[in-house]
Amino acid sequence: MPIDARAQYAWINGKFLMNREGRWTKTNLYALNGFFVEIWIDRGRNSITHITAFDDIGKLDSYLEDISLKGLS
């Protein structure tokens, strides 16, 4: 399946969880059918560079630093 079709499938069928923004890239994270899906976007060209699917929750560690727990107590 072409990269654009995979991204569209995640956008329509997945649940958006969060994104991370770097200097050159933005990564959107979705939950989809028991997997997590990362869509990597080149910010300068505004184009998708790759899509990664995984089910290992250990790979979510890089997102934890961006989650705020303020106001939950």
C-alpha positions in Angstrom: 0.0 0.0 0.0 1.5 3.4 -0.9 2.6 5.7 1.9 -0.2 8.2 1.3 -2.9 5.5 1.5 -1.4 4.1 4.7 -1.4 7.6 6.3 -5.0 8.2 5.2 -6.1 4.9 6.7 -4.5 5.9 10.0 -6.1 9.3 9.9 -9.6 7.9 9.2 -9.5 4.7 11.4 -7.0 5.5 14.1 -7.3 7.5 17.3 -4.9 10.4 17.4 -3.0 10.3 20.6 -0.4 13.1 20.4 2.4 14.6 18.4 6.1 15.5 18.9 7.7 18.4 17.0 11.3 18.5 16.3 13.3 21.1 14.4 12.9 19.4 11.1 10.2 16.8 11.7 6.8 16.3 13.3 5.6 12.9 14.4 2.0 12.1 14.9 1.1 9.1 17.1 -2.2 7.1 16.6 -3.7 4.0 18.2 -5.0 1.6 15.5 -6.3 -2.0 15.8 -4.0 -2.9 18.7 -1.0 -1.1 17.3 0.6 2.3 17.6 1.3 4.1 14.3 3.8 6.9 13.9 3.5 9.2 10.9 6.7 11.1 10.3 6.4 14.4 8.5 9.1 16.6 7.0 8.2 20.0 8.2 10.1 21.9 5.5 8.5 20.0 2.6 5.3 19.2 4.5 5.4 15.7 3.3 5.3 12.2 4.9 8.7 10.6 5.1 7.7 7.3 6.7 5.2 5.4 8.7 6.0 3.0 11.5 3.6 0.6 13.2 4.5 -1.2 16.5 2.8 -2.9 19.5 5.7 -2.7 22.0 4.7 -0.1 24.6 8.4 0.3 25.5 8.7 2.3 22.2 6.4 5.0 23.7 9.1 6.1 26.2 10.1 9.0 23.9 6.5 10.4 24.2 6.4 10.3 28.0 8.5 13.4 28.4 5.9 15.4 26.5 3.0 14.4 28.7 1.9 16.7 31.4 0.3 15.4 34.5 -0.5 18.8 36.0 -4.0 19.3 37.2 -4.6 15.5 37.7 -4.3 15.6 41.5 
